[in-house]
Amino acid sequence: MRQTAWNRSRRPAALAAALVLAAALTGACEFDPAAAGPGARPAAQGTPVASRAPAPREGTRGTLDEREFREDVRTAETLTDDFWRRHWDRLFTGEYSSPRVVGLYDGRDPASAPVCGRERFEPDNAAYCPTGDFVAWDAHLMRSGYARGDAWVYLVISHEWGHAVQNRLRRGLVSPAAELQADCLAGAALYGSSDDGTLRFEDGDEQELVDAFKVIGDRAPWTRPGDHGSAVQRLRAFSRGGENGVRACFT
């Protein structure tokens, strides 16, 4: 994915191919508690730091370019915030305010990890903190995913921003399936930015998004159906927002 200079870019096929691939995932992406092992933790429910994503499994496409990585993280933060700032007035009442961006943190150093309420962010976590109104992401989590494709950081950041959006809405607008709604809002923000001409999808980006959902929606105790949802459920929610826009996330 690349930022554009307000040149009208052609919208990609809004995950039409991804939905075909999603169908192929059915039956292979449900979490099996027996396979998790005795040390597996249950999903975090009702806590300020409850939006977690497992670090991608090892295996990279090449050496990570640190400068490009940090540039993509900053771009994803800026573009996502810009999308909500530009479209808020026509979608919702009230004024939009940006969440504070703590950004990258070192989860291996507990003393440096952000604190949300009384809880400190854990390693390989990405989350929105409602009490402090900030977003943050573990550097190892982001670098591990980025090594498989830059779409990872755009997905993680836009998803957590979706939680910040939910926190700015009337409670009645927030779905009980809040994680899937955040996926939907992430799709709306990324594909909406493409429509606006501020983000250009490159070849392979949509496949990277599908691959990311295979990781964050499969075989992890905190992403079981009923928490974040299966890979198929998450991809479908993301695709709904990408194809139909923000309002589709509230129907």
C-alpha positions as CSV (number, residue, x, y, z in Angstrom):
1,M,0.0,0.0,0.0
2,R,1.2,3.5,-0.8
3,Q,0.1,7.0,0.1
4,T,-0.9,9.1,-2.9
5,A,-0.8,12.9,-3.4
6,W,-4.6,13.3,-3.7
7,N,-4.5,11.7,-7.2
8,R,-7.7,9.8,-7.8
9,S,-6.6,6.2,-7.7
10,R,-8.6,3.3,-9.1
11,R,-10.4,1.4,-6.5
12,P,-9.4,-2.3,-6.3
13,A,-12.0,-5.0,-6.7
14,A,-13.1,-4.5,-3.1
15,L,-12.0,-7.9,-2.0
16,A,-14.1,-9.8,-4.4
17,A,-11.3,-12.2,-4.9
18,A,-10.7,-12.2,-1.2
19,L,-14.2,-13.4,-0.6
20,V,-13.6,-16.3,-2.9
21,L,-10.5,-17.2,-0.9
22,A,-12.5,-16.8,2.3
23,A,-14.8,-19.5,1.2
24,A,-11.8,-21.8,0.8
25,L,-10.9,-21.1,4.5
26,T,-14.2,-22.4,5.8
27,G,-13.8,-25.5,7.9
28,A,-10.1,-24.9,8.5
29,C,-10.2,-21.8,10.7
30,E,-12.2,-22.6,13.8
31,F,-10.2,-22.6,17.0
32,D,-9.8,-26.0,18.6
33,P,-9.3,-25.6,22.4
34,A,-7.7,-29.0,22.6
35,A,-5.0,-28.0,20.2
36,A,-4.1,-24.9,22.2
37,G,-2.2,-26.8,24.9
38,P,-2.3,-26.5,28.6
39,G,-0.6,-23.1,28.7
40,A,-3.1,-21.3,26.5
41,R,-4.8,-18.3,28.0
42,P,-8.5,-17.7,27.6
43,A,-9.8,-14.6,25.7
44,A,-9.5,-11.4,27.5
45,Q,-13.1,-10.1,28.0
46,G,-14.3,-6.9,29.4
47,T,-10.8,-5.5,30.1
48,P,-9.4,-2.2,28.8
49,V,-6.7,-4.1,26.9
50,A,-8.8,-6.8,25.2
51,S,-8.0,-6.4,21.5
52,R,-5.1,-8.8,20.9
53,A,-3.5,-10.2,17.8
54,P,-1.0,-13.1,17.9
55,A,2.4,-12.5,16.3
56,P,2.6,-14.1,12.9
57,R,4.4,-17.4,12.6
58,E,8.0,-17.2,11.5
59,G,8.8,-17.1,7.9
60,T,9.6,-13.9,6.1
61,R,9.6,-12.6,2.5
62,G,12.9,-10.9,3.0
63,T,15.0,-8.6,5.1
64,L,12.9,-5.9,6.8
65,D,13.8,-2.4,5.8
66,E,13.4,-0.5,9.1
67,R,13.1,2.9,7.5
68,E,10.3,1.7,5.2
69,F,8.6,-0.1,8.1
70,R,8.4,3.0,10.2
71,E,7.3,5.1,7.3
72,D,4.4,2.7,6.6
73,V,3.4,2.7,10.3
74,R,3.3,6.5,10.3
75,T,1.4,6.6,7.0
76,A,-1.2,4.1,8.2
77,E,-1.7,6.2,11.3
78,T,-2.0,9.4,9.3
79,L,-4.3,8.0,6.6
80,T,-6.6,6.3,9.0
81,D,-7.0,9.4,11.1
82,D,-7.4,11.6,8.0
83,F,-10.2,9.3,6.7
84,W,-12.3,9.6,9.9
85,R,-11.6,13.4,10.2
86,R,-12.8,14.0,6.7
87,H,-15.9,11.8,6.8
88,W,-17.1,12.1,10.3
89,D,-19.5,15.0,9.9
90,R,-21.5,13.3,7.2
91,L,-21.7,10.0,9.1
92,F,-22.2,10.9,12.8
93,T,-23.2,13.7,15.1
94,G,-20.7,15.6,17.2
95,E,-17.1,16.4,16.4
96,Y,-14.3,13.9,15.7
97,S,-11.2,14.0,17.9
98,S,-8.1,12.0,17.2
99,P,-7.0,9.3,19.7
100,R,-3.6,9.8,21.1
101,V,-1.0,7.7,19.2
102,V,1.5,6.0,21.5
103,G,2.4,3.8,18.6
104,L,5.3,1.3,18.7
105,Y,6.4,0.0,22.1
106,D,8.8,-2.7,23.2
107,G,6.7,-5.4,24.8
108,R,9.9,-7.2,25.9
109,D,10.5,-4.4,28.3
110,P,7.5,-4.3,30.7
111,A,8.6,-1.1,32.3
112,S,8.3,0.7,28.9
113,A,4.9,-0.8,27.9
114,P,1.9,1.6,28.0
115,V,-0.5,1.3,30.9
116,C,-4.2,1.3,30.3
117,G,-6.1,1.8,33.6
118,R,-4.3,-0.6,35.9
119,E,-3.1,-3.0,33.2
120,R,0.1,-2.8,31.3
121,F,0.1,-3.7,27.6
122,E,1.6,-7.1,27.0
123,P,4.1,-8.4,24.4
124,D,2.7,-9.0,20.9
125,N,-0.4,-6.9,21.7
126,A,-2.1,-4.2,19.7
127,A,-4.9,-2.3,21.4
128,Y,-7.0,0.8,21.9
129,C,-7.2,2.0,25.5
130,P,-10.5,3.7,26.2
131,T,-9.5,5.1,29.6
132,G,-6.5,6.9,28.1
133,D,-8.0,7.3,24.6
134,F,-4.8,6.0,22.9
135,V,-3.7,3.4,20.5
136,A,-0.5,1.4,20.7
137,W,1.1,-1.6,19.0
138,D,4.0,-3.9,20.0
139,A,7.0,-3.4,17.8
140,H,7.7,-7.2,17.5
141,L,4.1,-7.9,16.5
142,M,4.2,-5.2,13.8
143,R,7.6,-6.1,12.4
144,S,6.8,-9.8,12.3
145,G,3.6,-9.2,10.3
146,Y,5.3,-6.5,8.1
147,A,7.9,-9.0,7.0
148,R,5.1,-10.8,5.3
149,G,3.7,-7.7,3.6
150,D,3.1,-4.0,4.4
151,A,-0.7,-4.5,4.4
152,W,-0.4,-6.0,7.9
153,V,0.4,-2.7,9.6
154,Y,-2.5,-0.9,7.8
155,L,-4.9,-3.7,8.9
156,V,-3.8,-3.7,12.5
157,I,-3.8,0.1,12.8
158,S,-7.1,0.7,11.1
159,H,-8.7,-2.1,13.2
160,E,-7.6,-0.5,16.5
161,W,-8.7,2.9,15.2
162,G,-12.1,1.3,14.7
163,H,-12.3,0.7,18.5
164,A,-11.5,4.4,19.0
165,V,-14.3,5.3,16.7
166,Q,-16.7,3.0,18.6
167,N,-15.7,4.8,21.8
168,R,-16.9,8.1,20.3
169,L,-20.4,6.8,19.4
170,R,-23.6,6.3,21.3
171,R,-23.5,2.9,22.9
172,G,-26.5,1.8,20.9
173,L,-24.4,2.0,17.7
174,V,-21.7,-0.3,19.0
175,S,-22.3,-3.9,18.0
176,P,-22.2,-6.6,20.6
177,A,-19.8,-8.2,18.1
178,A,-17.5,-5.2,18.7
179,E,-14.4,-6.9,17.2
180,L,-16.1,-7.8,13.9
181,Q,-17.5,-4.3,13.7
182,A,-14.0,-2.9,14.2
183,D,-12.9,-5.1,11.3
184,C,-15.7,-3.7,9.2
185,L,-14.7,-0.1,10.1
186,A,-11.1,-1.0,9.2
187,G,-12.2,-2.1,5.7
188,A,-14.3,1.0,5.3
189,A,-11.4,3.2,6.2
190,L,-8.8,1.6,4.0
191,Y,-11.0,1.2,0.9
192,G,-12.6,4.6,1.6
193,S,-9.1,6.1,1.5
194,S,-8.6,4.4,-1.8
195,D,-11.8,6.0,-3.1
196,D,-10.6,9.4,-1.8
197,G,-7.4,9.0,-3.7
198,T,-5.1,9.1,-0.6
199,L,-4.2,5.4,-0.6
200,R,-3.2,3.2,-3.5
201,F,-3.5,-0.6,-3.3
202,E,-0.5,-2.3,-4.9
203,D,-0.4,-5.8,-6.5
204,G,-0.5,-8.4,-3.8
205,D,-2.0,-6.2,-1.1
206,E,-5.4,-7.9,-1.0
207,Q,-3.7,-11.3,-0.8
208,E,-1.7,-10.0,2.1
209,L,-4.9,-9.0,3.9
210,V,-6.3,-12.5,3.4
211,D,-3.2,-14.0,4.8
212,A,-3.2,-11.7,7.8
213,F,-6.8,-12.8,8.7
214,K,-5.6,-16.4,8.5
215,V,-3.2,-15.5,11.3
216,I,-5.3,-13.3,13.5
217,G,-8.5,-15.2,13.2
218,D,-7.3,-18.8,13.5
219,R,-5.9,-21.1,16.2
220,A,-5.5,-18.5,19.0
221,P,-7.5,-18.6,22.2
222,W,-8.2,-14.9,22.2
223,T,-9.5,-15.0,18.6
224,R,-12.0,-17.8,18.9
225,P,-15.5,-17.4,17.5
226,G,-17.5,-15.3,19.9
227,D,-14.4,-13.1,20.7
228,H,-12.8,-11.7,17.6
229,G,-14.3,-14.3,15.3
230,S,-12.9,-16.9,12.9
231,A,-10.8,-15.9,9.9
232,V,-13.8,-16.2,7.6
233,Q,-16.0,-14.1,9.9
234,R,-13.3,-11.4,10.2
235,L,-12.6,-11.3,6.5
236,R,-16.3,-11.1,5.7
237,A,-16.7,-8.2,8.1
238,F,-13.7,-6.4,6.7
239,S,-15.0,-7.0,3.2
240,R,-18.4,-5.6,4.0
241,G,-17.0,-2.3,5.1
242,G,-14.6,-2.3,2.1
243,E,-17.4,-2.9,-0.4
244,N,-20.2,-0.9,1.1
245,G,-18.6,1.8,3.3
246,V,-19.0,2.8,7.0
247,R,-22.8,2.6,7.1
248,A,-22.7,-1.1,6.3
249,C,-21.0,-1.6,9.7
250,F,-24.1,-0.4,11.5
251,T,-26.8,-2.6,9.8
